[in-house]
Amino acid sequence: MLRRAALVDDARARRFVRRKEVLARYGVTNTTLYRWIRRGHFPLPQRLAKGARTVGWPLTALQAHDATNEAQSLAEHVRVQHGAKKKAAQKRRPRA
C-alpha cells in the first residue's frame, strides 16, 4: 500500500499545468500572464519536451507561488489597515 501511495504522490509532484489552465486558474489574459513573468511576479514556464514549443508550469511551483502570494497579500492588507488607522488618529489629534 505504501508503495502505491508513494507513486501517486510522485506523479502529482511531476504534474505540469498548461497555459490555458493557468489562465483560467488565475483569471488573466495571456498578455497579463507573460507581463507577470517578465516582471518576476510569476514562476517561469518550463519546456515539456526538448526543442518543443510546448510549455507548462510544475504544479508544485504554482502552489508555492500561491502560498507566497497569499502571505504577501495578507502583509499588504495589514500594512494598509495600519496606515489607515494611523491617518485616522492623526486627523483626530488637535493641532496646536
C-alpha positions as CSV (number, residue, x, y, z in Angstrom):
1,M,0.0,0.0,0.0
2,L,2.7,2.5,0.9
3,R,4.4,1.9,-2.5
4,R,1.2,2.9,-4.4
5,A,0.7,6.0,-2.3
6,A,4.3,7.0,-3.0
7,L,3.8,6.5,-6.7
8,V,0.7,8.7,-6.6
9,D,2.5,11.4,-4.7
10,D,5.4,11.2,-7.1
11,A,3.1,11.6,-10.2
12,R,1.3,14.5,-8.5
13,A,4.6,16.2,-7.8
14,R,5.6,15.9,-11.5
15,R,2.3,17.2,-12.9
16,F,2.5,20.2,-15.2
17,V,-0.2,22.7,-15.7
18,R,-0.6,24.0,-19.3
19,R,-1.0,27.7,-20.2
20,K,-4.8,27.5,-20.8
21,E,-5.3,26.0,-17.4
22,V,-3.1,28.6,-15.7
23,L,-5.0,31.4,-17.5
24,A,-8.3,30.0,-16.2
25,R,-6.9,29.4,-12.7
26,Y,-5.8,33.0,-12.2
27,G,-8.4,34.6,-14.4
28,V,-6.0,36.6,-16.5
29,T,-5.2,37.1,-20.2
30,N,-2.1,35.7,-21.9
31,T,-0.6,39.2,-22.0
32,T,-1.0,39.7,-18.3
33,L,0.5,36.3,-17.5
34,Y,3.6,37.0,-19.5
35,R,3.8,40.5,-18.1
36,W,3.9,39.0,-14.6
37,I,6.6,36.6,-15.7
38,R,8.7,39.4,-17.3
39,R,8.4,41.4,-14.0
40,G,9.3,38.4,-11.9
41,H,5.9,38.1,-10.2
42,F,5.2,34.6,-11.6
43,P,7.2,31.4,-12.0
44,L,8.9,30.8,-15.3
45,P,7.3,28.1,-17.5
46,Q,9.3,25.0,-18.5
47,R,9.6,23.3,-21.8
48,L,7.8,20.0,-21.7
49,A,9.9,18.4,-24.4
50,K,13.4,19.2,-25.8
51,G,13.0,21.5,-28.8
52,A,9.3,21.8,-28.5
53,R,7.3,25.0,-28.1
54,T,5.0,23.4,-25.5
55,V,5.4,24.8,-22.0
56,G,3.9,24.2,-18.6
57,W,4.3,25.1,-15.0
58,P,5.0,22.5,-12.4
59,L,2.0,22.2,-10.1
60,T,4.4,22.5,-7.1
61,A,5.7,25.8,-8.4
62,L,2.2,27.2,-8.7
63,Q,1.3,26.0,-5.2
64,A,4.4,27.7,-3.8
65,H,3.6,30.9,-5.7
66,D,0.0,30.9,-4.4
67,A,1.2,30.4,-0.8
68,T,3.8,33.2,-1.2
69,N,1.3,35.5,-2.9
70,E,-1.3,34.9,-0.2
71,A,1.3,35.8,2.5
72,Q,2.3,38.9,0.7
73,S,-1.3,39.9,0.1
74,L,-2.1,39.5,3.8
75,A,1.0,41.5,4.8
76,E,0.0,44.3,2.4
77,H,-3.6,44.3,3.8
78,V,-2.2,44.6,7.3
79,R,0.1,47.5,6.2
80,V,-2.8,49.3,4.6
81,Q,-5.1,48.8,7.6
82,H,-2.3,50.0,10.0
83,G,-1.7,53.0,7.7
84,A,-5.4,53.9,7.7
85,K,-5.6,53.7,11.5
86,K,-2.6,55.9,11.8
87,K,-4.0,58.5,9.4
88,A,-7.4,58.5,11.3
89,A,-5.5,59.0,14.6
90,Q,-3.6,62.0,13.1
91,K,-6.9,63.6,11.9
92,R,-8.4,63.3,15.4
93,R,-5.4,64.9,17.0
94,P,-5.9,68.6,17.7
95,R,-3.4,71.0,16.2
96,A,-1.5,73.3,18.4
